[in-house]
């Protein structure tokens, strides 16, 4: 289900609030909040992710440099994508 304009604006406000938390020096909290918001957004878009998968992603990101986009992508994909081909 695609987001309508009001929903998209709501998500943008949430991301702005999270960016504000990072600007105040609470980076650890910001990362956690971003990952949880990411999970909610995926669910809203119809991707079947559960809390356990999101916790697994958080645990995996302790071992993977979050600053490396490719490492983050493949780690998240391995944990969150569960379709059977």
Legacy VTK file of the C-alpha trace (Angstrom):
# vtk DataFile Version 3.0
C-alpha trace
ASCII
DATASET POLYDATA
POINTS 85 float
0.000 0.000 0.000
1.690 3.250 -1.103
1.829 6.166 1.273
-0.394 9.152 0.581
0.911 12.713 0.827
-0.093 13.122 4.475
1.532 9.832 5.485
4.724 10.694 3.610
4.823 14.065 5.365
4.385 12.274 8.715
7.338 10.006 7.993
9.408 13.027 6.951
8.595 14.703 10.295
9.621 11.544 12.163
12.939 11.445 10.306
13.515 15.136 11.071
12.945 14.434 14.774
15.425 11.560 14.655
17.981 13.770 12.907
17.505 16.274 15.736
18.286 13.556 18.295
21.529 12.825 16.474
22.436 16.498 16.367
22.196 16.649 20.164
24.880 13.971 20.496
22.644 10.974 21.182
23.897 9.022 18.158
23.363 5.576 19.695
19.734 6.385 20.350
19.425 7.844 16.858
20.652 4.658 15.192
18.278 2.513 17.245
15.345 4.798 16.461
16.229 4.889 12.756
16.350 1.098 12.564
13.023 0.737 14.387
11.452 3.409 12.158
12.857 1.561 9.147
11.104 -1.611 10.327
7.800 0.231 10.746
8.140 1.757 7.293
8.833 -1.655 5.748
5.726 -3.084 7.441
3.657 -0.129 6.265
4.840 -0.764 2.710
3.778 -4.404 2.950
7.116 -6.068 3.683
6.603 -8.821 6.235
9.195 -8.106 8.924
8.733 -8.942 12.579
10.239 -7.690 15.815
12.580 -10.666 16.039
14.049 -9.857 12.639
14.564 -6.231 13.623
16.325 -7.291 16.834
18.494 -9.676 14.798
19.371 -6.788 12.490
20.377 -4.625 15.450
22.580 -7.432 16.803
24.173 -7.979 13.389
24.923 -4.282 13.020
27.182 -4.511 16.051
29.463 -6.648 13.854
29.030 -4.784 10.569
30.183 -1.212 9.961
26.946 0.740 9.593
28.855 3.377 7.628
29.472 0.917 4.777
26.347 1.062 2.612
26.989 -2.276 0.880
27.617 -4.110 4.153
24.463 -2.608 5.651
22.399 -3.490 2.586
23.502 -7.123 2.415
23.194 -7.610 6.171
19.685 -6.160 6.234
18.676 -8.103 3.142
19.922 -11.401 4.552
17.942 -10.883 7.749
14.787 -9.154 6.535
14.042 -10.758 3.151
12.432 -14.140 3.723
10.637 -14.912 0.492
10.932 -18.418 -0.858
11.960 -18.515 -4.518
LINES 1 86
85 0 1 2 3 4 5 6 7 8 9 10 11 12 13 14 15 16 17 18 19 20 21 22 23 24 25 26 27 28 29 30 31 32 33 34 35 36 37 38 39 40 41 42 43 44 45 46 47 48 49 50 51 52 53 54 55 56 57 58 59 60 61 62 63 64 65 66 67 68 69 70 71 72 73 74 75 76 77 78 79 80 81 82 83 84
